[in-house]
Amino acid sequence: MFIKSRYLNDTSWNFNKHKNPYPFVIIDDFLKLETYKEITEKFPTLKAFENYGDIKGNNIQIRMGFLSLSKELDLFWKEFGSYFLNENFFYNLCKFYDDDIKNLYPKIYDKIKKKNLKIGIQGIDNFDDCDVLLDFQIGINTPVEKVVSVRGPHIDNKKSIYTGLCYLKDSDDYTDSGHFTLYKLKQLKLMILGSGRSVNLTDVKNYKEIKYKSNRLITFLNTKKSIHGVSPREVTNKVRKFFAFNAMFKEEIFKISLASRIARRIKKIFYKDD
C-alpha cells in the first residue's frame, strides 16, 4: 500500500480494506513509535497557526500546507512531508485501490497503470505543467467553548482521487468526540450539494464512526458516494491535531448526476442557499 519508509510501522499493521459505502481503510499504529514521538514533540503550538486562521475561534479548523510548513517549521516536517509528495507514493497508493479505480475511473486507470502522468507538489508546481498535484498538510481544530460540529457531511473536491488523515491525539486528551464519520445517502435521496460541497444531514445516515485516536490513519478513495464528516466535539481546552495528504487532478474525476444538479439549483433559487 505504501512504499517502504523509515517512518512507517508497516511490519505490524493489521488492517482491512472496506468497500462500503465507499473504499476506505483504517490503520492503527501507522507510524513507528519513535516517529510518532518526534511528531508530537515537534508539532507547532496553537500560536504558530495564527497566520492561517482564527486561533481564538471556537472549534475552528486551520491547516498549514507543505510549502508553508517547510519554510517556517523544523526541517523534520519538510523531510517527513516529502514522503507523501512523490510519484512513487502516488502510484503505490493508487495501486492499493487498483480495482476500485479501474471500475470507477477507467480513463484515469489507464494513465495510472502506464505511469503516464506528470506529478507535482501543491504550492510549488501548477497544472500548467502537471496532471496531478500532491499535498501534505498539518492541521488543528482550536479548543471548544461551545459544542459544535467540526464539519458536517460533505464530499471532497471532485478533482481529488484520495485523501489520508492521521490523527495525533495528545496523551492527556481524554475527550471522546471529534470522530471521523462515514455517511451513506438515504434511499431515494438525491445528492444535493450545498456550500463547501456540504450534504444535508437529513439526507444521510451514519454508516460508521471512526474514533479520534493517536497514530490512527484513515484513507479513502474519493467518489461521488464518499460522504464524510466529523462528529461534534465536547467542550475542551485541548487542540485536535492531525496531518493529511491528498492528490488532486487537473480536471474533475467525477460528476454529480443531472437530477442532483437541477435539485441544487432549485434549492438555491427558493432557499437562497449558496
N, C-alpha and C positions, 0 to 999 in steps of 0.2 A: 504493500500500500504506500509506504513512504520509503524514500531512499535512505540507506544507512547513514547514521549520523551519530556523533559523539554526544548529542543532546538527548536522544530518544531512548526510552526504556523498552525497546521493541522485543527483546528476548523473552519478556514475561507478560506480554499483552494477552488478554483473554477477552475477545470481543466477538459480537455477531453483527453481521450486516442485515439491516432491515429493509424490506421492500415497501411496506405500507406505513403511512399513507403516501409516502414517497421515499426514495432511497436515503438512508442515513445510517450512521454508525456511532457508537459511544465507546470511548477507550478510557479506562481508568488508569492512573499512574502512567500517563502519557510520556512524561519526561523523566529522565534519570533523577534520582534524589538530589545529587549534587547540583544539577542544572536547575531544578526547581528551587532549591535553597538559594542559589545565586540570583535567580529571577526575583524572589521575594525580597532579598536584601537590597537589590538594585532598582526595584520598582520605584518610580518617582513619587514624590509627595503630592498631595492634593494641590498645593500651590503651583507645582510645575505645570499643571493643566490650565492655569487661569488665562493664558493667551488663546486657548482653543474653545472655551465655553464658560458658562456661569458656574464657577465652583461653589458659590454660595446658594445656588438654587436647590430646590427640593427634588432629589432623585433625578438629576439631570445626567444624561449620558454624554460623555465627552471622549473623543478619540484623538490620538496623535498618530499620524501617518508615518510611514517609513522614512520619508525624506526629512521630516521634522525631527524625529527621534534620533536619526543617525547623525544629525548635526548638533543637537542640543544635549544629548544624554551620553552616558558612558559608552565607550567603544563596544562593550559587550552587546548592546542592543542592535548595533549595526551588524555585527557578526552573526548573532542569533537570528535576526530577522531575515538576513540574506539567505538562510537555508530554505525559506519558503518562497524565494523570489528568483528561482532559476528554472530553465526549461526542463531539466531532469525531474525536478519536483512536480512540475505541472503535468508532464506526460505520465509520470508514475501514479499520481493521484487519479488522473483520468482513467488509467488502466484498471484501477480498483473498481470504477463504475462502468467498466467496459460494456457489458450487456445493456445496461440502462441507457447509456449514451447512444449505443447502436440503435436501440429501439425508438428512442425519443428524438434524437438529433442525427439522422443518418448522414447528412451533408457534412456536419462538423466531425462526425466519427471518422469519415474517410480522411480528412485532413489531419486528425489527431493520430490515426494509425500510421500515416505516411510521415508524420512529424514535419508536416509541410506548413508550419505556422511560424510567424515571426513573433517572438516573445519579448516583452519589455517590462519595465517597472513603472508603476503609477507614480506620477510626480517627477520622474526623471525622463522617461520616454513618452511618446504620444502616438495616437492612432494614425498619424500621417505616415509613420514608418513601421507600425506594429499591428498585428492582427489581434493580439491578446496582451493585456496589461495585468500584471500581478501586484498585489498589495499586501502589506503586513502592517498591522496597527496594534497599539496597546490602548486599552480603554478602561474607563471607570464609570460608575454611577455614583453621584455625590450622596452624602448622608441623607437620611429620611426623617423629616419632622412631621410629615403627614402622609398616611398610607396612600400610595398611588401606584399604578402600573408603570413598569419600566417602559414597555411598549406593547401595545395590544396586537391582535392578529394582523399579519401583513405578509407580503411576499417581497423578496429581494429584487433588486434591479433586474429587468428582463434581459440584460446583457451578461449577467453573471452566470457562470456554469457551476461553480461550487463555492461553499463557504465553510470555514472551520473556526470554531471558538474553543479556547482552552481557558477554563476558569482557574482563578488564582486566589481562592478564598483564604483570608487570614486565619491563622491557627486559633486566634482569640475571637473570631467572629462566630457567635453561637446562634445567629439568626437562621430561620428555616423558611426562607422565602426568596423571591427573585429567581425562580427556577425557569429553565428553558421549557417552553410548551409547544408541542406539535398539535396542530388543529387539522380537522377534516371538514370539508364543506358538507353541510346537511343535505339530505336527499331533496331533490327538486329545487335547490337554491342555486342561483347564478353567482359567479364570481364577479362581484361589483367592487371595483377598487375606488377608494376614497383618496384623500390627501396622503401623500407619502406611501402610496400603494397599500393603504390600510384596508382591512376587510372587517365588515360589521360583525361584532361579537355574537349577535343574534343569528347570524347566518352560518356559524360554525359550531362544531362540538369539540370538546377537549379530547384528543386522542391519546396523548402520553405526556407526562410531566417528568422532566429530567432534572434532578436536583442540582442546584448550585453547589459544587463540591470542589475542593482543591485538587489540582492536577487532573481534572477530567476534561477530555476533549469530546466535542460533538462536531461532526462534519456531515454535510448533506449535499445532495445534488439539487441544484436549483431547477424547478419545473413550475408549471402553472398550478400545480397542486401543493407546492411547498409552502403552505401557510404556517407561520410560526410566530411566537411572541414570547414574552417574559411575564411570569406571574407577579402580582403586586408585591412590593417589599414592605416589610414591617418597619415600624419606627426604630431607627438605629443611628448611631454616630459613626458606624463603620462604612467604609467605601467598598463598593462592589468592584472587583478587579478581573480583568481578562486580557488575553491577546487574541487577535483574529487574523485570518488570511483569506483571500479570495482571488478569483480570476475573472476578468471582465473582457468580453469580446467586443469588437468594434460595432457589430450590429446586434440587435435583439435576437436571442436564440429561440424565443417562443412568442406567440401572440395569444392574447385573451380572446375568447370567442366573440363573434359579431354581436350575438344576442346580449352578452355581458357588457360590451361597449355601448350598445344602444341604451341598455338599462342604466348605465352610469351617466350617460348624457341626460336622460330624463330626470334622474335624481339631482343632477347639478342644476337643471333648469328650475325644478319645483322646490328644491330644498336648499338652494344656494350653497351646495357642497363643493368646495374647490380643493 
